[in-house]
Amino acid sequence: MPYTKLEESRIIEMAWEDRTPFEAIESQFGLNESAVIAVMRSQLQQGSFKRWRKRVTGRQTKHGAMRSPDVSRGYCPTQYKFKSSKNSKARR
């Protein structure tokens, strides 16, 4: 399924975030862990991809099954940067 540049950027951002599990990406975009890995491999430079893979491999916060049951969300409610156009600094 093709994604817009904004969606693709968000997938990459979520994949880099330490506390966003692969399951959150799957529920929002329909991409399982191996599909996210394929996106990251195709969109990142080789060194960046290797650094990302090393970082997320075995990380408890990236894998829902390894997370503490006390954590029921994949992100902080204040973490998203999208704002409505009337609040945008570009319109000033």
Secondary structure, DSSP 8 states (H G I E B T S, - for coil): ----HHHHHHHHHHHH-TT--HHHHHHHH---HHHHHHHHHHHS-HHHHHHHHHHHTT-GGG-GGGS-TT---SS-TT------GGG-GGG-
